[in-house]
Amino acid sequence: MSDAQTGGEAGGETGAGNGAGNGRASGIASGATTGPSTGGLAAEPPAEPTTASAAEPPTASTDAAGESDTARATTTAGGAATAGAATASAARARTATASAATAGAATASADTAAADAVASGFRTLYGHAPDGVWAAPGRVNLIGEYTDFNDGFVMPLALPHTAVAAVSRRTDGVLRLHSADIDLPIVELRVEELAPLTDTSWAAYPAGVVWALRAAGHAVTGADIHLASTVPTGAGLSSSAALEVVVALAMNDLFDLGLTRPELARTAQRAENAFVGVPCGIMDQTASACCEAGHALHLDTRDLGIRQVPFDLAAQGLELLVVDTRVKHALGDGAYAERRAGCEEGARILGVPYLRDIAYEQLPEALVKLSEERVRRYVRHIVTDNHRTQQVAALLDADEIPAVGPVLTEGHASLRDDLRVSCAELDLVVATAVEAGALGARMTGGGFGGSAIVLTRTDMTDTVIKAVRTAFSAAGHPDPRVFPAVPSAGARRLG
């Protein structure tokens, strides 16, 4: 649940434990640009979607245990693939590839504009051209919250919103950092003097990546870095992970380190854990480094096995909306750490290394062994959310995207009632959206504010958005920011 937070999301919004943020990364806050002279990016998200006609999707009923009939049937039949099913699966993959190619063309155009803007800012700041420009996206987590530090399953997708870095290599041990998103001077450091937990500013995130690489034995001898981001901060969308991964990728390329994408993700996580001091899981950094356009990323956080799962919403007349409540994360008070400690206590009592090791079928027996109500709730959420993640993966494999909706709503109930990390604004989004005709909705990220996701038919998009805005106005809340979550590409070099 970690969002690296460049402005209220400082670190820790990973899917499982995301959200131990303390606001330190406010230097890369989207929307607070200082102007074109330093290459700031336009911070507004894509325009809100317009409606289009779509066929009525199938509905999925749920039983008292909160498991959808469709998901249950899909799981039961998952191993009985026929030749026809294999053909259909191949056709879906081709369709997803075509949709990804279309989205990729739009991304390439946006990438070119972003690279030009940030490179221009770099030249203004440092007086010479950068050696290259890189981008890394934020992410939204489809399902699997607070599961990553329990060795569980998560399923994020990358957003079109990115952190962009123009970078030049140095050989004199100097590290210079600048953000286009705040009106502050260049931060100058020496790489040999970098030390964990000594910096509470936004600069700790990129500096932490350099420290983590050097601590692992890589000869990173300095750099000039200019950054800008369009990833909304404080919204549970992993702004910090985007910042860390873009710097890691740039260092990997410039210093010929030869690290794989999963290795870059682990380096970025170590920077946030050890240098910044946020105990986030691995999901956010892996999503930013490894996602592919047109797909959700199924990640097993135990062995870091990844699988790209086609997620072609448009082909079924669907949209996934992000609703940013504009309520900022405030997890530095220990709420995240308390949930993590409670999960660890539950695993210890149950005699397993991690709650991942409690199978869904074993949950009733496990709960009987837990005398403390708080720990029982936490264990129930982790085990059931791991199960829900596997349900969603099976539904996407079966091309039954509409049936994912009720599973999302079940997940929100668990986060609200068992883990207790939701808030009034997030609950209002979910309840209002579902009542207005959305297929399902849930909070995403660390909670205590941030964003919710809403799965809806495109012909219901305007109705759902209007209902949520009206409900927020009636409750006296700030107008939420709403934009489509388009499954996008992971980290990449732009120039």
LOZA-321097 format. One line per 5 residues: number of its first residue (from 1); their letters; for each residue x, y, z of C-alpha. Coordinates in Angstrom, 1 decimal, padded with zeros to 4 digits, m for minus. Example, Ala and Ser with C-alpha at 12.3 -4.5 7.8 and 13.67 -1.06 7.14 Angstrom:
! LOZA-321097
1) as) 012.3/m004.5/007.8; 013.7/m001.1/007.1
END
This chain:
! LOZA-321097
1) msdaq) 000.0/000.0/000.0; 002.8/002.3/m000.2; 002.6/005.5/m002.0; 005.8/007.2/m002.0; 004.7/010.2/m001.2
6) tggea) 005.9/013.3/m002.7; 003.5/015.4/m000.9; 001.7/013.8/001.9; 002.2/010.2/000.8; 005.7/009.9/001.9
11) ggetg) 006.4/006.3/001.5; 004.6/003.2/002.4; 001.4/003.0/000.3; 001.9/m000.5/m000.9; m000.9/m002.9/m001.5
16) agnga) m000.4/m004.8/001.6; 001.2/m002.5/003.9; 000.9/000.5/001.9; 000.4/003.6/003.6; 002.9/004.1/006.3
21) gngra) 003.4/007.5/004.9; 004.7/010.5/006.6; 004.5/013.2/004.0; 008.3/013.6/003.5; 008.2/013.3/m000.2
26) sgias) 006.2/016.4/m000.7; 008.9/017.7/m003.1; 007.4/015.8/m006.0; 003.8/016.7/m005.3; 001.8/016.7/m008.5
31) gattg) 000.2/019.9/m009.2; 002.6/022.3/m007.5; 004.8/023.1/m010.4; 007.0/026.1/m010.6; 006.6/026.6/m014.3
36) pstgg) 008.1/025.6/m017.6; 011.5/027.0/m016.8; 012.3/023.9/m014.7; 010.4/021.4/m016.8; 007.4/020.8/m014.6
41) laaep) 004.7/018.5/m016.0; 001.0/019.2/m016.3; m000.4/017.8/m013.1; m004.0/017.3/m014.1; m005.0/013.7/m014.7
46) paept) m006.7/012.6/m017.9; m010.1/014.1/m018.5; m012.9/012.4/m016.9; m014.4/009.7/m019.1; m017.4/010.1/m021.3
51) tasaa) m020.0/007.5/m021.7; m020.4/005.0/m024.5; m023.1/002.4/m025.0; m022.3/m001.1/m023.7; m024.2/m004.3/m023.5
56) eppta) m025.5/m005.3/m020.1; m022.9/m007.5/m018.4; m023.8/m010.5/m016.3; m024.4/m010.0/m012.6; m022.8/m012.0/m009.8
61) stdaa) m024.7/m012.8/m006.6; m022.8/m013.2/m003.3; m023.5/m015.5/m000.4; m023.3/m014.8/003.3; m019.6/m015.7/003.3
66) gesdt) m019.0/m012.9/000.8; m017.9/m015.2/m002.1; m019.4/m014.5/m005.5; m021.1/m017.3/m007.3; m019.3/m016.6/m010.5
71) aratt) m015.9/m016.4/m008.8; m016.6/m019.7/m007.0; m017.6/m021.4/m010.2; m014.6/m020.0/m012.0; m012.3/m021.3/m009.3
76) tagga) m013.9/m024.7/m009.3; m013.7/m025.1/m013.0; m010.3/m023.5/m013.4; m008.4/m026.6/m014.2; m010.8/m027.9/m016.9
81) ataga) m009.5/m026.1/m019.9; m010.9/m027.2/m023.2; m009.5/m026.6/m026.6; m012.3/m024.1/m027.1; m011.4/m022.3/m023.9
86) atasa) m007.8/m022.2/m025.0; m008.8/m020.7/m028.3; m010.9/m018.1/m026.6; m008.1/m017.3/m024.2; m005.7/m016.7/m027.1
91) arart) m008.3/m014.5/m028.8; m008.6/m012.4/m025.6; m004.9/m012.1/m025.4; m004.8/m010.9/m029.0; m007.5/m008.3/m028.2
96) atasa) m005.7/m007.2/m025.1; m002.5/m006.8/m027.2; m004.3/m004.7/m029.7; m005.8/m002.5/m027.1; m002.4/m002.1/m025.4
101) ataga) m000.9/m001.1/m028.7; m003.5/001.7/m029.1; m002.9/002.8/m025.6; 000.8/002.6/m026.2; 000.7/005.0/m029.1
106) atasa) m001.0/007.6/m026.9; 001.6/006.9/m024.2; 004.4/007.4/m026.6; 003.1/010.8/m027.5; 002.8/011.8/m023.9
111) dtaaa) 006.2/010.4/m023.1; 007.8/012.5/m025.8; 006.2/015.7/m024.4; 007.2/014.8/m020.8; 010.8/014.0/m021.9
116) davas) 011.1/017.3/m023.7; 009.8/019.3/m020.8; 011.9/017.7/m018.1; 015.1/017.7/m020.3; 014.6/021.4/m020.9
121) gfrtl) 014.3/022.0/m017.2; 017.4/020.0/m016.6; 019.4/022.2/m019.1; 018.1/025.3/m017.4; 019.2/024.1/m013.9
126) yghap) 022.5/022.4/m014.7; 023.7/024.2/m017.8; 024.1/021.1/m020.0; 021.9/018.4/m021.5; 021.1/015.2/m019.5
131) dgvwa) 022.4/011.8/m020.5; 018.9/010.5/m020.7; 015.3/010.8/m019.5; 013.3/008.1/m017.8; 009.8/007.6/m016.5
136) apgrv) 008.2/005.3/m013.9; 004.4/005.1/m013.2; 002.3/005.2/m010.1; m000.1/002.3/m009.6; m003.5/001.5/m008.4
141) nlige) m004.1/m001.8/m006.6; m007.0/m003.8/m008.0; m007.2/m006.3/m005.1; m005.0/m007.6/m002.3; m004.5/m004.9/000.4
146) ytdfn) m002.1/m005.3/003.3; m001.3/m008.7/002.0; 002.2/m008.1/000.6; 004.0/m008.0/004.0; 002.2/m011.2/004.8
151) dgfvm) 003.8/m013.0/001.9; 000.5/m012.9/000.1; m000.9/m012.0/m003.3; m001.6/m008.6/m004.9; m002.8/m007.4/m008.3
156) plalp) m001.8/m003.9/m009.1; m001.8/m002.1/m012.5; 000.3/000.8/m013.6; m001.3/004.2/m014.2; m000.6/006.7/m017.0
161) htava) 000.7/009.1/m014.4; 004.5/009.1/m014.0; 007.5/010.4/m012.3; 010.0/011.6/m014.9; 013.7/012.1/m014.3
166) avsrr) 016.3/013.7/m016.5; 019.7/012.5/m015.3; 023.4/012.8/m016.0; 026.1/010.7/m014.6; 028.9/012.2/m012.4
171) tdgvl) 032.2/010.7/m011.4; 033.1/013.1/m008.5; 030.9/011.7/m005.8; 028.4/014.6/m006.0; 024.7/013.9/m006.1
176) rlhsa) 022.5/016.9/m007.1; 018.7/016.6/m006.8; 015.9/019.0/m007.9; 012.1/018.8/m008.2; 010.1/020.8/m010.6
181) didlp) 007.2/020.4/m008.3; 008.3/022.6/m005.5; 009.9/026.0/m005.3; 013.1/025.0/m003.6; 016.8/025.1/m004.7
186) ivelr) 019.0/022.2/m005.8; 019.9/019.7/m003.0; 023.6/018.8/m003.1; 024.9/015.8/m001.3; 028.0/013.5/m001.4
191) veela) 027.3/009.9/m002.1; 029.9/008.6/000.4; 028.1/010.6/003.2; 024.6/009.2/002.6; 023.3/007.6/005.8
196) pltdt) 019.9/006.1/006.6; 017.3/008.0/008.6; 019.1/011.3/008.4; 017.0/013.1/005.9; 013.3/013.9/006.4
201) swaay) 012.8/015.8/003.1; 011.6/014.6/m000.3; 015.2/014.2/m001.3; 015.5/011.1/000.9; 013.7/009.0/m001.7
206) pagvv) 016.1/009.5/m004.7; 019.1/009.7/m002.3; 018.0/006.5/m000.7; 018.1/004.7/m004.0; 021.7/005.8/m004.6
211) walra) 022.6/004.7/m001.1; 020.9/001.3/m001.6; 022.8/000.7/m004.8; 026.1/001.6/m003.3; 025.3/m000.5/m000.2
216) aghav) 024.8/m003.5/m002.5; 028.3/m002.9/m003.9; 027.4/m001.0/m007.1; 029.8/001.8/m008.1; 027.4/004.7/m008.4
221) tgadi) 029.7/007.7/m008.3; 027.2/010.6/m008.4; 024.6/012.2/m010.6; 022.6/015.3/m011.5; 018.9/014.6/m011.3
226) hlast) 015.9/016.7/m012.2; 012.4/015.3/m011.4; 008.8/016.1/m012.1; 005.7/014.0/m011.5; 002.1/013.8/m012.4
231) vptga) 001.3/011.0/m009.8; m001.2/012.4/m007.4; 000.2/012.5/m003.9; m001.6/011.4/m000.8; m004.0/009.4/m002.9
236) glsss) m002.7/005.9/m002.4; m001.3/005.7/m005.9; 002.4/005.1/m005.0; 004.0/008.4/m005.9; 007.0/007.5/m003.8
241) aalev) 007.6/004.1/m005.5; 007.4/005.9/m008.9; 010.1/008.3/m007.7; 012.3/005.6/m006.4; 012.0/003.3/m009.4
246) vvala) 012.7/006.0/m012.0; 015.9/006.9/m010.2; 016.9/003.2/m009.9; 016.3/002.6/m013.6; 018.3/005.7/m014.6
251) mndlf) 021.2/004.6/m012.4; 021.0/001.1/m013.8; 021.3/002.3/m017.3; 023.9/005.0/m016.7; 026.2/002.9/m014.7
256) dlglt) 025.7/m000.3/m016.6; 024.6/m002.2/m013.4; 022.8/m005.0/m015.3; 020.0/m005.3/m012.7; 016.7/m006.9/m013.7
261) rpela) 013.4/m005.2/m013.2; 012.5/m007.3/m010.0; 016.0/m006.4/m008.7; 015.4/m002.7/m009.3; 012.1/m003.0/m007.4
266) rtaqr) 013.8/m004.6/m004.4; 016.5/m001.9/m004.5; 013.8/000.8/m004.4; 012.0/m001.0/m001.6; 015.2/m001.2/000.4
271) aenaf) 015.7/002.6/m000.1; 012.2/003.2/001.4; 012.5/000.7/004.2; 016.0/001.3/005.4; 016.9/004.8/004.3
276) vgvpc) 013.6/006.6/004.5; 012.3/004.5/007.3; 008.9/003.4/005.9; 008.3/m000.3/006.4; 006.4/m000.8/003.1
281) gimdq) 006.0/m004.1/001.2; 007.3/m004.9/m002.3; 004.1/m004.4/m004.3; 004.4/m000.7/m005.3; 007.9/m000.8/m006.5
286) tasac) 007.3/m004.1/m008.4; 004.2/m002.6/m010.1; 006.1/000.5/m011.1; 009.0/m001.4/m012.5; 007.3/m004.4/m014.1
291) ceagh) 003.7/m003.7/m015.2; 002.7/m003.9/m018.9; 000.2/m001.9/m020.8; m003.2/m003.5/m021.0; m002.6/m005.9/m018.1
296) alhld) m002.9/m006.2/m014.4; 000.1/m007.7/m012.6; m000.5/m010.8/m010.4; 002.4/m010.8/m007.9; 003.2/m013.5/m005.4
301) trdlg) 005.1/m011.6/m002.8; 006.6/m014.8/m001.4; 008.7/m015.7/m004.3; 008.2/m012.5/m006.3; 006.7/m014.5/m009.2
306) irqvp) 004.8/m012.2/m011.6; 002.2/m012.9/m014.2; 000.8/m010.4/m016.6; m003.0/m010.9/m016.7; m004.9/m009.3/m019.7
311) fdlaa) m007.3/m006.6/m018.4; m009.1/m005.2/m021.4; m011.8/m003.1/m019.9; m012.7/m001.3/m023.1; m013.4/m004.5/m025.0
316) qglel) m016.3/m005.2/m022.5; m017.6/m001.7/m022.3; m016.2/m001.2/m018.8; m014.1/001.4/m017.0; m012.2/001.4/m013.8
321) lvvdt) m012.4/004.8/m012.1; m010.1/006.2/m009.5; m011.9/008.5/m007.0; m009.4/010.5/m005.0; m011.2/011.7/m001.9
326) rvkha) m008.5/014.4/m001.4; m008.2/013.3/002.2; m004.5/012.8/002.8; m002.8/009.8/004.4; m001.8/010.2/008.1
331) lgdga) m000.3/006.9/008.9; 002.9/008.2/010.5; 001.0/007.9/013.8; 001.7/004.2/013.9; m001.6/002.8/012.5
336) yaerr) 000.2/001.0/009.7; 002.8/m000.4/012.0; 000.1/m001.5/014.4; m001.7/m003.5/011.7; 001.5/m005.1/010.6
341) agcee) 002.4/m006.0/014.2; m001.1/m007.5/014.7; m000.7/m009.7/011.6; 002.7/m010.9/012.8; 001.3/m011.7/016.2
346) garil) m001.5/m013.7/014.6; 001.0/m015.7/012.5; 003.1/m016.4/015.6; 000.1/m017.6/017.6; m001.0/m019.8/014.7
351) gvpyl) 002.5/m021.2/014.3; 003.1/m020.2/010.7; 005.8/m017.9/009.3; 003.3/m015.6/007.6; m000.5/m015.4/007.3
356) rdiay) m000.1/m016.5/003.7; 000.3/m020.0/005.1; m003.2/m020.1/006.4; m005.4/m021.5/003.6; m008.9/m020.0/003.1
361) eqlpe) m010.4/m023.4/004.0; m008.5/m023.4/007.3; m009.7/m019.9/008.4; m012.6/m021.0/010.7; m010.3/m023.3/012.6
366) alvkl) m007.6/m020.7/012.8; m009.9/m018.0/014.2; m011.0/m020.2/017.0; m007.3/m020.2/018.2; m007.2/m016.4/018.5
371) seerv) m008.5/m015.0/021.7; m007.9/m011.3/020.9; m010.7/m009.8/018.8; m008.3/m007.3/017.1; m005.9/m010.0/015.9
376) rryvr) m008.8/m012.2/014.8; m010.1/m009.4/012.6; m006.6/m008.8/011.0; m006.1/m012.5/010.3; m009.5/m012.8/008.7
381) hivtd) m008.9/m009.8/006.4; m005.5/m011.1/005.2; m006.7/m014.7/004.6; m009.9/m013.6/002.8; m008.1/m010.9/000.7
386) nhrtq) m005.6/m013.4/m000.5; m008.5/m015.6/m001.5; m010.2/m012.6/m003.2; m007.0/m011.9/m005.2; m007.0/m015.4/m006.5
391) qvaal) m010.7/m015.1/m007.3; m010.1/m012.0/m009.4; m007.2/m013.6/m011.2; m009.4/m016.5/m012.1; m012.2/m014.2/m013.3
396) ldade) m009.8/m012.2/m015.5; m008.4/m015.4/m017.0; m012.0/m016.4/m017.8; m012.7/m012.9/m019.3; m015.4/m012.3/m016.7
401) ipavg) m014.4/m008.8/m015.8; m017.9/m007.7/m014.7; m018.0/m010.4/m012.0; m014.9/m008.8/m010.4; m017.2/m006.0/m009.2
406) pvlte) m018.8/m007.8/m006.2; m015.4/m009.1/m005.2; m014.1/m005.6/m004.9; m017.1/m004.6/m002.8; m016.5/m007.6/m000.5
411) ghasl) m012.9/m006.5/m000.1; m013.9/m003.0/000.9; m016.2/m004.4/003.6; m013.2/m006.4/005.0; m010.9/m003.4/005.0
416) rddlr) m013.6/m001.3/006.7; m014.8/m003.8/009.3; m011.9/m006.2/009.9; m008.8/m004.1/009.2; m010.5/m000.8/010.0
421) vscae) m008.4/001.3/007.7; m011.2/003.0/005.8; m012.8/006.4/006.6; m016.1/008.2/006.1; m015.2/009.6/002.7
426) ldlvv) m014.0/006.2/001.3; m017.1/004.5/002.6; m019.3/007.2/000.9; m017.6/006.6/m002.4; m018.2/002.9/m002.3
431) atave) m021.7/003.0/m001.1; m022.8/005.8/m003.4; m021.1/004.3/m006.5; m022.7/000.8/m006.0; m026.1/002.3/m005.3
436) agalg) m025.8/004.4/m008.5; m025.2/001.3/m010.6; m021.5/000.6/m010.5; m020.5/m003.1/m010.6; m018.3/m002.8/m007.5
441) armtg) m016.0/m000.5/m005.6; m013.4/m000.5/m002.8; m010.9/001.7/m001.1; m007.3/001.1/m002.5; m004.0/001.7/m000.9
446) ggfgg) m003.2/002.2/002.8; m006.5/003.8/003.7; m007.3/006.6/006.2; m008.0/008.7/003.1; m006.7/008.5/m000.4
451) saivl) m008.6/006.8/m003.2; m011.2/004.3/m004.0; m011.6/002.4/m007.3; m015.0/001.9/m009.0; m015.7/m000.7/m011.7
456) trtdm) m018.5/000.5/m013.9; m020.0/000.1/m017.3; m019.1/003.0/m019.6; m022.8/003.8/m020.1; m023.1/004.3/m016.3
461) tdtvi) m019.9/006.3/m015.8; m021.4/009.8/m015.9; m024.2/008.7/m013.6; m021.8/007.2/m011.1; m019.5/010.2/m011.1
466) kavrt) m022.4/012.6/m010.7; m023.8/010.6/m007.8; m020.5/010.5/m005.9; m019.9/014.3/m006.4; m023.5/015.0/m005.2
471) afsaa) m023.0/012.8/m002.2; m019.7/014.5/m001.3; m021.2/018.0/m001.7; m024.2/017.0/000.5; m021.8/015.7/003.2
476) ghpdp) m019.6/018.8/003.1; m016.6/017.0/001.7; m014.2/018.5/m000.9; m015.1/017.7/m004.5; m013.3/014.4/m005.3
481) rvfpa) m010.9/014.1/m008.2; m012.0/011.3/m010.6; m010.1/009.8/m013.5; m009.9/006.5/m015.4; m007.4/003.9/m014.4
486) vpsag) m006.0/002.8/m017.8; m003.6/m000.2/m017.4; m000.3/001.3/m018.6; 003.3/000.5/m019.1; 005.9/000.2/m016.4
491) arrlg) 009.2/002.1/m016.0; 011.0/002.9/m019.2; 013.6/005.1/m020.8; 012.1/008.0/m022.8; 015.3/009.4/m024.4
END
